[in-house]
């Protein structure tokens, strides 16, 4: 079957005000880029003419400037789920202009299938190859592509992106679970087990057109490691080696999940550099540069991921060395990479980043001072709740020391004390397992708080009402309130709450 060739502008013109689009990809990797940029131009023209134009967007995770950025700047997004990292989009969300729904990434595809989020009118799927019978080969991410392609009521638009090499064909494991009560066990027992197909099958009748393009992924280069992130990495590595020596972690170790960013890279490098660490297995949602480098060095023997969130030179290195990676690397859909059943079966060690943690072990991953969205919860909740061992990391202070990352009570809670096992800062490690609330508070202050803030945190406990947990309700968010008013948490005055 010969599919209609469309320009990106012709494809964008199919999408009308009020409709919902679903996009392939997970982070900017594998996300369509040509059509969404043209949708932004349509929105601009419609608004200039005084006509409304806004759409809903369903994705696997974040996108890049050519989607979240330009569309939010043109006020073209009515609703958006489940995650974003784009600073332009963040500005408009925090101005209250976009209905942003922060959803666990592992739940996104099934929430769409369950009908929780409304109809998917159009799916836009980035591929590196397409066959006449509707088989398409995804690019650098799995995301929610099978679900949106199947649910799309009005059709599927294919972006055939020559930037992505067809050499990668075979790296994907495409599998969409059935919904309850027909759902079957997900039979992944080892990191690289395959349960699906290497391609996504789309009904050819649903493909309304193919847009040919050659557009690089909008890859993010993370900051270089610094002494703080290096020390956090060392602390995590030393803690895990101690757990191995005392028999908590098996001698051959367990697979790792790691969040995204500079700290995550530093932790992985610290683990890979530790002579006690056997070659690692990775089962995660996002694969970064550090893991690719460690695979080349033989320090990571295999990896399962949802997304190749790497710089473009590193992505090209993967494509150029596919014979090396083919039996070591698997790309899955997000509801499989982030699946609770699989995470528990494999016994993952989950390492994620927090904005702040409080004295009792609650963690905030998403919001600044309880109101300003940073990125979203991502997959951290999928992993930390179901992991063999759940670790959260953060620097002990931020903004040049004006913010303590250890606070009396989080301004927003994404991960409760029930699910957080270990907290690590550059100051040290607080193991919260087997401890009551006050024991947790003592461990966190002593081991994780910055020295400049330790006494303030002890003082907070002194003025708090005793109970199972200790709190002074008037002073609970005094650190945040002082920062908002004075620009420095050091200036908090607890004496007025005593």
N, C-alpha and C positions, 0 to 999 in steps of 0.2 A: 504494500500500500504506500503510495507516494503522499507524503504529508505536505500540506500547504506551507509555503515559506512566507513568513511575515516579517516586516520590520518591527523593531521594538515599539515604535510609535503606533503602528497598526494594532499590535497586540494590546498596548495600553488603552487604546480607544475602546476596546471591548468592555472594559471594567467601568461600571457606572456608579454614580453617587449612591451611597448606602450599602453597597455590596461588601462582602467579606472575601479576602484573598488568603490562601494558605501558601506558604513559601517553604521550599526545601532548604537544607542547610542547618548548621548548628554553629553558632558564632558566625563571623563573616565567611567562614569556610563553607563552600558549597551553596551559598545563598545566591539567588538570582540578582542580577545587578543592572541589566539593560532595561528591562520592562519597568521596574519600579522607578528608575530615574525619569522615564517618560511619563509615568503617572503623575509625578511631581509637577511636570510641565503642564499637564492637563489641569491639575488642581489650581495652579497659578492663573491660568487663562480663565477658568470658570469663576474664580473669586474676583478677578479683575472685571469680569462682566457682571458681577453682582449675583452670581448663581452659587448655590451650595455645592460643595464637593468634599465629602469625607468618606473614608472606607475603614473597615475593620481589618486587622492583620493578625494572622495566626502563624507562628513560626516554631522552629525547634528550640531556639534560644535567641541570642542577640543576632543582629545583622550588622551592616556597616553604614557608612555615610550615604551610600547610594540608595539606601532604603530608609532606615530610621531617621537618618540625618536630614535628607532633603525633603522627605514627606512631612516630618514634623515642622520644619521651617516653613513649609507651604500650608500649614494647618490642615493637612489632608488626612490626619489619623483621628478617627473617632474613638476607636477601641484598639487595644494592643495587648497581646499575651504571647509568651509567658515571661520574657526576660529581655533585658537590654543592657548594654554597656556604653551606648553612644552618648557623648556629652551634650550634643544638640537636643536629642530626644529627652534626656534627663532634665534639661532646662525647662522644656515645655511641660513635662509631667509635673515638675515642682511648682510651676505656675498655675497648676490646676486645669490645664487645657486639654489633657488627654486622659481618657478612662483607661488607666494602665492596670492590668490584672496580674499580680505577681503570683505565679503558679509553680509548684514543684515541677521540674522539667520532665521527670519520669511519668507524670500524670497527664501531660498535655494531650498526647494522641488519644488516650482513652476518654478524656473529658470531651473531646470533639466527637468521638464515636457515640458517647452516651447522650449527646445532644445538649450538654450543659452550657455550651458557649454560642449556640446559634449555628446557622447553616454555613457551610463552606461553598461559596459560589464559584470561585475559580482557584485552581492550583497552578502555581508557577514552579517548575522543576528544572534545576540546572543539571545537565548531563554532559558526559564526555563522548557518548555514542548513543545512537538510536537505531533500532532495527524495524523493518517494515511491519512486523507483527505486533509492535507496541512495546517490545522489550527496550528499556532504557537503562543505561549504566550511569549511576550517580557519580559525583565528583569527590570532593574532599570531606563529605559528612553524610551521615545517615538521617538524623533529624526525625521529622514526622512525615517524610515523603510518601510512604505507602498509604497512610491514612488519608492525607489530604487529596492524593490522586484518586482514591476510590470514592471519597465523599463529594468531590467537586460536582455540583449540580449543573453548572453551565459549561464546564469544559476544563481541559488541561492545556496550559501553554508550556512549551518546552524551550528552554534556553540551551542551545547546543554551543557550549563554550570551548573554543579551541585552545584556550589557555591550559586546560586540564588534559593531561596525556591519556589516551586510550590504553597505555601500558598498565594503568591502574585497574583495568577490568579484571575482576576476580577477587579483589580485596574486600568487597562488601559481602555482608551476610544479611540479606533482606528477609525479614520475618515479621509478620503482624499477628499478634495473638488474637484468638477469638474472644468475644465478650462473654461475661457470665450469663447463663450458667453453663455455656459450652466450653469455657476456657480450659485448656489442657496445661499440664506442667511444662515449664520451659526447661528443656533438657540440656542445659549448659552445666557441665560438671568440671570443666577445666577452662582456663582463660581463653584458649583459642578454639574451643569447640564450635562447630558450625551447625546451624539448625535450619537455615533458609536457602535462598538462592543468591547468585552473584548479581542478579539484575532485578529491576522493578518492572513487573508486568502491568502495563496500562492497557485498558480497552482501546484499541486504535480509533474507534468511533468517538472517543472522548477527547482525542488530541485535536484541538482546533487549529494548531499551527506551530511551526518551529521557527524560533528566532535564532539566527546564527550570530555569534559574537566572539570576541577574543579579549576578555577582560580579566585581569589578575584579581585574585582574592584580595580583599582589603585587610591584609594581615596586620596585626598589631605587634610591634616590637616592644617587649617589656623592658623596664628599667634594668640596668645592671645590678647585680647583687651588691650589697654594701655590708659593712661590719655588723649591722643589726640583723639583717636577713641571714647572713652567714652564721651568726651565733644562734639564731632560732633553729636553723638547719642542724647545727651541731648538737643542740639540746635535744631535738627530736631523735636524731640518730643514736645518741648515747642512751636515751631512755629506752628505745626499742631494743638496742643490743642488751641492755640490762634485763629486759623482759625475756629475751631469748635465753640468756644465761640462767635465769631462774625457772625456765621451763614453761612460762606462760605462752610464749610463741614457739611453735614447733621449730626444730633445728633447720629445716629447709625453708622456713619462713612462710608467710601468707601473702597473697596478692595485695598490691597497694592501689588505692584511689587517691588522687591528689587534685586539689583545686587548681585554679588558674592564676598566674601572676608571678611576680618576682620571688616572693617568699616560697611559693610552691617549687619553683625551679631550684632555689637554694637548698631546700630540703632534699630534693631528689639527688642533687649533686653530692650533698653531705652523706647521704645513704650510700651512693655509688662509690664514694671515696673511702668508706669505712672498711677496713680489712676483714672485719667479722661478718660483713654482709654478703650472703650468697647472691648469685645472679637473680635479679628481681623479676617478678611477674607483675604486670600492670593490668588492672581491670578498672577502667575509668570512663568518664564522659568526654574528656578533653585531653588530647595528647599534644604536649608542648615540645619546644626545641630540645629541652634537657633530656627528654626520654629518647628522642631520636639519636642524640649524641651518645647516650648510654647504651643504646642498642648496637650502634657501630662498635663501641668499645667492648661489647660482650657482657656488660654489667646489667643490662635488661635483656632477658632471653625471649620474652614475648609480650605483646600488648594487645588488649582489646579496648576499643574506644568508639565514641560516636562521631568524633571530629578531629581532623588534622589541623588543629589551631596552631599553626607554625608560620614562621616567616616564609615568604615566597621562595627564597633561595633554598630553604630547608625542604619545602614541599617539592621543589624541582629535584633535590637530592634523593628524595624518596622515590619519585618517578624514575630517575635514572638508575636506581638500584633496586628495582622491583623484584628481581630474582632473589636478592638477599631478604627482602621484607615479606615476600609472598606467603611464606609459611610461619611468619612471626607476628603478623599484624592483621587484625580484623576490624572492619568498620561496621557498626551496628546502628539500629534505630535507638533513639533516646529512651524509649520505654523498655528496651532490653538492656542497654548499658546501665540504666538507672533502676533496674527492676529489683524490688525488695526480695523476692524469692531467690534470685540469683546471687545478690549481694550476701544474703545470709548463708546460702549454700557454700559459696566460695570462701567465706570468712574473711572479708576484706579488712584491711587496716585503712581507715578513712582519715585523711588529713585535709582539713579545710581552714579557711581564713575567716576571722571575725573582725568586725569593726570595733566592737567592745565586748567585754564579758563582765559579769557582776560577781559579787562576793559569794553567791550561792551556785554559780556554774551555769547560769543562763547566758546565751550568746546572741548577739545582734549582728546579723550579716548584711543588713539591707539599708537601714535608715540612719541618717545623721540627726542626732538630737531628737529622735522620735518623729520627725516630720518630713525631712528631705530625703527622697529616695536616692540611693547611690546606684545600685545595679539591679537588685532583685535576689531572691533566695537561690536561684539556679538549681543545681542538683545536690547542694550540700545536705538538704533535709532528706533526700532519697537515700543518701549514703550513711549519714551519721546515725540515723535511727536504726538502721539495719546492720551496721558494721560489727565485726568481731571486736574492734577497738576504735573508738571515735575520738580523734584529737583535733582541737581547735588551736590555731596559732594567731598571734598578733604581736606587734611591737608593744612594749609596756606603755608608751606614750606617743603622741602624735602632734603635728603642727608645732614643731620646735619645742615640745615640752609643755605647751599650754593646755593640752588635753591628756588626761589619764585614760588609757584604754581599759583599766580596771576601775569600775565605778560601783557605788553602793547597790544600784539596781539599774538594769539596762533600760534605756529610753524606748526601746522596742525589742521584743523577744521573738526570734525566729526558731531558736533551738532551746528547749527547756532543760533544766537541771537534770531531768530524768534520762536524757539522752547524751549528755556530754561527759565523757570519761576522763579526759586529760586536757589541760590547758598549758600551752607553752608560749613563753615570751623569751626575749633575749636574756631576761633575768634568771629564768629557770623553768622548772616543770612542777605543776601541781597535779598530782594524781588524785582524782576525786572518787575513785572507786572505793566502796565500802566505808564511806564517811557520811556522817550526818551533816546537816546544814552548817552548824557552827565550826565543825572540823574542816569542812570545805572552805569556809571563809578564811580560817586561819592559814590553811595551805596556800590559798590564792594570794593573800596579802604577803605572806612571808617569801613565797617562791616566785611570784609573777609580777607583782606591782613594782613600779619604779621607785627607787629610794626617796625621791622627792615627794611622793604621794603616800608612802606607807603610813606615816603618822596620821594623816588626814583620814585614811580608811579605818585605822584603829580607833580614832576619835569618833567616827561615825557609829561604830559598834557600841562605844561607851554610852552614847546618848540615845541608843535605840531601846525600844521596849522589848523585854525578854520574852521569848516564846520558842516554839519549834524553830522558827527563823527569827532573827532580830531586825526590826526596822523602826525607824522614826519616820512616820508618814509625811510629816512636814518637810523633812530633809532628804527624802528618798532621791529626788532628782535635783538636789541642791548643786551638785557638781555641774550638771548640764545647764541649769538656770544661771549659775555664775558665769559659765563660759559665754552664754548668749548675751548676757548683760555687760560683762567685763572683758571678755576675750581671753580669759585665763582661768583655768580651774584651780590654780594655786590660790586664788583670791577667795575661795569659798570660806565663809565664816560660820562654823558649826555652833559657835557659842550661843547664837540667837535661837537655836532650836533645842538647847539643853533644858 
